[in-house]
């Protein structure tokens, strides 16, 4: 008899084999379904301890990457119809109930509230583009969304994001060289050359219907500010500080002008002061012309009946001393950033028939100093003859609409200016100002760099063609994402053709054929008709700085977003404990969930 002995394996071996099978099962799940179908235990530490707070939302791995791509595409699609001269306008209502009507990409996205972190990052791109170069805010969003969309097939093929972003950066490096090579230098001293690019910038805006109005305003303002500054000195052309836009409803658009000086919304402080002075001597102060009170609480003890009169007389003597220091220099106009007492007005009016403006803004005072040649002084006792401004030709107070405005005009060599905008309504004025700010930034960039590239999608098409040729020399997995960047650049001419109602497929095929031939680099889409045109004949040019910034921002932002594999949102800000009074218990979940910058205040 043979007994068949079946041994039962030890308990430890059994548990080890079941643990191994669990590991294999999870690895199989990852390969087949991705990370999204894993059990909740996988988001925990060993032992079943939850890592994150229960109120947080977490997306990781493939799910996070695809969510970022969808968010970027959604933001890009929002502003796609606002590109080109045939673009649509968007009407937005802000939280205060005001209405914004615009086709400026930055102005639209600034008013939109989004919750997804990647979408917030996209909106920041538009703001950075607007601050850096002023134009191309819509293009950068559309291009970033397209670059994110072209990366989706590679992620679904399980291509690592580092390989994709490496190819994107390589394409960026090549693209920048190509854009620089294709640029055309211009003579920035000739207004006709600079107006080429300004007309292209304004041609896609709401103010294009008024012809060269905004172009002339922007060019004159930038020329005024840059006088005396070296063309390559970007800090010398500070349009935000030295070009102030004054919007006054009423009148007609023909009354818009760049003043040969500055204006501010102030009236004289005394009814008998002069409102018109030719060749005035101007003094600028940064101190109050009134009695200086003690910094701490001061108690005065009166011992006889004349003490009060003496104290008041001392205050008057103090103010008289300040006014005498000013009157020594025989000024006609005194502007101070602080207050002026009634007694000081009396002394200045009787002693030298001086006109006084008080509580001027610091920025206004700086502009007046630039146009009059005066120096802002902190103490009246320190005034010298060299501090007096004598470059102003006419000081005058006028009434525009319902308010009084002070003008410093006909200045000898103004290095600052005010741009006066008149229009029928506030909505028209606001849109006109946005268009003017873009034109000012573009004009500044042209004066600094002095190079243009063909517009109408011509430069994107040419760079796309040359990147595809370059892709043939690239070996390995990076070749496909490199080609994807080239195809993504075609979204600009495609959108231009789509927005003017042309047959997109036919136009893009024809444009590719044009660029394949010799001298085809200047052919692009004519934004009004949708036909293929030589951009030199159509005179459609764009600044080199705008195109480079658009390409750099779009590629770098998309590469950054593609490398995100974990998104944690819903982190709550701890409320500061307030002292004094009973503390109210906040309900669970009553506090608004915030993310990113919102938590920083």
Residue pairs with C-beta under 8 A, 6 or more apart in sequence:
26 38
26 42
29 37
29 38
30 38
34 61
34 62
34 63
35 60
35 61
35 62
35 63
36 61
36 62
36 63
41 48
43 50
43 51
43 52
43 58
44 50
44 51
45 51
52 58
52 568
53 571
53 572
55 570
55 572
55 589
55 593
56 568
56 569
56 570
56 571
57 568
57 569
57 570
58 566
58 567
58 568
58 569
59 67
59 566
59 567
60 565
60 566
60 567
61 565
61 566
62 155
64 564
64 565
64 566
64 567
65 155
65 161
65 562
65 564
65 565
66 152
66 155
67 116
67 118
67 567
68 118
68 148
68 561
68 562
68 564
68 567
69 148
69 149
69 151
69 152
69 155
69 561
71 114
71 116
71 118
71 119
71 122
72 118
72 119
72 122
72 144
72 145
72 148
72 149
72 558
72 561
73 145
73 148
73 149
74 119
74 145
75 109
75 114
75 119
75 122
75 123
75 141
75 145
76 122
76 141
76 142
76 144
76 145
76 146
77 145
78 108
78 109
78 112
79 105
79 108
79 109
79 138
79 141
79 142
80 142
80 495
80 498
81 87
81 88
81 499
82 88
82 89
82 90
82 103
82 104
82 105
82 108
82 138
83 138
83 139
83 142
83 204
83 492
83 495
83 496
83 499
84 204
84 495
84 496
84 499
84 500
84 527
85 203
85 204
85 208
85 500
85 527
85 528
86 499
86 500
86 501
86 527
86 528
87 103
87 204
87 499
88 103
88 499
89 101
89 102
89 103
89 206
90 100
90 101
90 102
90 103
90 108
91 99
91 100
91 101
92 99
92 100
92 101
92 102
92 108
92 111
92 112
93 99
93 100
94 100
94 111
99 427
100 107
100 108
100 111
100 430
101 427
101 431
102 108
102 206
102 431
102 434
103 138
103 204
103 205
103 206
104 137
104 138
104 205
104 434
104 435
104 438
105 126
105 137
105 138
105 139
105 140
105 141
106 126
106 127
106 129
106 130
106 137
107 434
109 122
109 123
109 126
109 127
109 137
109 141
110 123
110 126
110 127
112 123
114 120
114 123
115 569
115 595
117 567
117 569
117 595
117 596
118 561
118 564
118 567
120 595
120 596
120 597
121 557
121 560
121 561
122 141
122 144
122 145
122 557
125 140
125 141
125 144
125 553
125 554
125 557
126 137
126 138
126 140
126 141
128 553
129 136
129 137
129 140
129 549
129 550
129 553
130 137
130 438
130 441
132 549
133 441
133 442
133 445
133 543
133 545
133 546
133 549
134 437
134 438
134 439
134 440
134 441
134 442
134 444
134 445
134 546
135 201
135 438
135 441
135 442
135 542
135 543
135 546
136 546
136 547
136 549
136 550
139 492
139 550
140 549
140 550
140 553
140 554
142 491
142 492
142 495
143 488
143 489
143 491
143 492
143 550
143 551
143 554
144 553
144 554
144 557
144 558
146 488
146 491
147 168
147 484
147 485
147 488
147 554
147 555
147 558
148 558
148 561
148 562
149 488
150 481
150 484
150 485
150 487
150 488
151 164
151 481
151 484
151 558
151 562
154 163
154 164
154 480
154 481
154 484
155 161
155 164
155 562
159 477
159 480
159 481
161 562
161 563
161 565
162 563
163 477
163 478
163 481
164 481
164 559
164 562
165 559
165 562
165 563
166 478
167 474
167 478
167 479
167 480
167 481
167 482
167 484
167 485
168 481
168 485
168 555
168 558
168 559
168 562
169 555
169 559
170 474
170 478
170 482
171 467
171 481
171 482
171 485
171 486
171 555
172 485
172 551
172 552
172 555
172 556
174 466
174 467
174 470
175 463
175 467
175 485
175 489
175 551
175 555
176 548
176 551
176 552
178 462
178 463
178 466
178 467
179 453
179 459
179 463
179 544
179 547
179 548
179 551
180 544
180 548
182 453
182 454
182 459
182 462
182 463
182 521
183 451
183 452
183 453
183 544
184 451
184 452
184 453
184 541
185 450
185 451
186 193
186 194
186 196
186 446
186 450
186 451
186 452
187 193
187 450
188 194
188 231
188 446
188 447
188 450
191 219
194 219
194 443
194 446
194 447
195 212
195 215
195 219
196 452
196 539
196 541
197 442
197 446
197 452
197 541
197 542
197 543
198 215
198 218
198 219
198 439
198 442
198 443
198 446
199 212
199 215
199 539
200 455
200 540
200 541
200 542
201 438
201 439
201 442
201 542
201 543
202 208
202 214
202 215
202 435
202 438
202 439
203 527
203 540
204 527
205 214
205 435
205 438
206 431
206 432
206 435
207 213
207 214
207 431
207 432
207 435
207 436
210 253
213 253
213 256
214 432
214 435
214 436
214 439
215 439
217 256
217 257
217 258
217 419
217 436
217 439
218 436
218 439
218 440
218 442
218 443
219 443
220 258
220 417
221 239
221 243
221 258
221 417
221 419
221 440
221 443
222 237
222 239
222 243
222 440
222 443
222 444
222 447
224 243
224 258
224 260
224 414
224 415
224 416
224 417
225 237
225 238
225 239
225 242
225 243
225 415
225 416
225 417
226 236
226 237
226 444
226 447
227 413
227 414
227 415
228 236
228 413
228 415
229 236
229 237
229 415
230 236
231 447
231 448
231 450
232 448
234 444
234 448
237 444
237 447
237 448
239 440
239 441
239 444
241 363
241 366
242 366
242 367
242 370
242 415
242 416
242 417
243 416
243 417
243 418
243 419
243 440
244 262
244 363
244 364
244 367
244 416
244 417
244 418
244 419
245 418
245 419
245 421
245 433
245 436
245 437
246 263
246 265
246 405
246 418
246 419
246 420
246 421
247 421
247 423
247 426
247 429
247 430
247 432
247 433
248 400
248 401
248 403
248 420
248 421
248 422
249 401
249 422
249 423
249 424
249 425
249 426
249 429
250 400
250 401
250 422
250 424
251 422
251 423
252 422
252 423
252 424
253 422
253 423
253 432
255 420
255 422
256 419
256 420
256 421
256 422
256 423
256 432
257 419
257 420
258 417
258 418
258 419
258 420
259 407
259 409
259 417
259 418
259 419
259 420
260 409
260 410
260 411
260 414
260 417
261 371
261 392
261 393
261 407
261 408
261 409
261 410
261 411
261 414
261 417
261 418
262 364
262 367
262 368
262 371
262 407
262 408
262 414
262 416
262 417
262 418
263 405
263 406
263 407
263 408
263 418
263 420
264 357
264 360
264 361
264 364
264 368
264 405
264 406
264 418
265 403
265 404
265 405
265 406
266 357
266 359
266 360
266 404
266 405
266 406
267 397
267 404
267 406
268 274
268 275
268 355
268 356
268 357
268 397
268 406
269 340
269 345
269 356
269 357
269 358
270 345
270 349
270 356
272 349
273 349
273 353
273 354
273 355
273 356
274 332
274 353
274 355
275 355
275 396
275 397
276 394
276 395
276 396
276 397
277 332
277 333
277 355
277 394
277 395
277 396
278 393
278 394
278 395
279 390
279 392
279 393
279 394
280 331
280 332
280 333
280 355
280 392
280 394
280 395
281 329
281 330
281 331
281 332
281 333
281 388
281 389
281 390
282 331
282 332
282 333
282 334
282 335
282 368
282 372
282 374
282 388
282 389
282 390
282 392
282 395
282 408
283 326
283 329
283 331
283 333
283 334
283 335
283 374
283 377
283 383
283 387
283 388
283 389
284 335
284 336
284 365
284 368
284 369
284 372
284 374
284 375
284 376
284 377
284 387
284 389
285 334
285 335
285 336
285 337
285 338
285 376
285 377
285 378
285 380
286 336
286 337
286 338
286 365
286 376
286 377
286 378
287 336
287 338
287 377
287 378
287 379
287 380
288 336
288 338
288 339
288 340
289 319
289 322
289 323
289 334
289 336
289 338
289 339
289 340
289 341
289 344
289 348
289 356
289 358
289 380
290 319
290 338
290 339
290 340
290 341
290 344
291 315
291 318
291 319
291 341
292 318
300 307
300 311
302 308
316 343
319 341
319 343
319 344
319 347
320 347
322 344
322 380
322 381
323 344
323 347
323 348
323 351
323 380
324 347
324 351
325 380
325 381
325 383
326 334
326 348
326 354
326 380
326 383
327 347
327 348
327 351
327 352
327 354
328 383
329 383
329 385
329 387
329 388
330 352
331 352
331 354
331 388
332 353
332 354
332 355
332 395
333 354
333 355
333 356
333 357
333 395
334 348
334 354
334 355
334 356
334 357
335 356
335 357
335 360
335 365
335 368
336 356
336 357
336 358
336 359
336 360
337 359
337 360
337 361
337 362
337 365
338 358
338 359
339 358
339 359
340 356
340 358
344 356
345 356
348 354
348 356
355 395
357 406
360 368
365 376
366 376
366 416
367 416
367 418
368 374
368 389
368 408
369 375
369 376
369 389
370 414
370 415
370 416
371 391
371 392
371 408
371 411
371 414
371 415
371 416
371 417
372 389
372 390
372 391
372 392
372 408
372 411
373 389
373 390
373 391
373 412
374 387
374 388
374 389
375 386
375 387
375 389
377 383
377 387
391 411
391 412
391 413
391 414
392 408
392 409
392 410
392 411
393 409
393 410
393 411
393 412
394 407
394 408
394 409
394 410
395 406
395 407
395 408
395 409
396 406
396 407
396 409
397 404
397 405
397 406
397 407
398 404
398 405
398 407
399 405
419 436
421 429
421 432
421 433
421 436
423 429
423 432
442 543
442 546
445 543
445 545
445 546
446 452
446 543
448 545
449 543
449 544
449 545
451 543
451 544
452 541
452 542
452 543
452 544
453 459
453 541
453 542
453 543
453 544
453 547
454 521
454 522
454 524
454 535
454 536
454 540
454 541
454 542
455 524
455 535
455 540
455 541
455 542
456 493
456 496
456 524
456 525
456 526
456 527
456 533
456 535
456 538
456 540
457 492
457 493
457 496
457 511
457 524
457 525
458 493
458 521
458 522
458 523
458 524
458 535
459 524
459 542
459 547
460 489
460 490
460 492
460 493
461 489
461 490
461 493
461 511
461 512
461 515
461 523
461 524
462 515
462 520
462 521
463 486
463 489
464 486
464 487
464 489
464 490
465 486
465 512
465 515
465 516
467 482
467 483
467 485
467 486
467 489
468 483
468 486
470 482
471 479
471 482
471 483
471 486
474 482
485 555
490 508
493 507
493 508
493 511
493 524
493 525
494 504
494 508
496 525
496 527
496 530
497 503
497 504
497 507
497 508
497 525
497 530
498 504
499 527
500 525
500 527
500 528
500 529
500 530
501 530
502 525
502 529
502 530
502 531
507 525
507 530
507 531
507 532
510 532
511 523
511 524
511 525
511 532
514 520
514 523
514 532
515 521
515 523
522 534
522 535
522 536
523 532
523 533
523 534
523 535
524 532
524 533
524 535
524 540
525 531
525 532
525 533
526 532
526 533
526 538
526 540
527 540
535 541
569 593
569 595
570 593
570 595
571 593
571 594
571 595
571 599
572 591
572 593
572 594
573 591
573 594
573 599
575 586
575 591
577 583
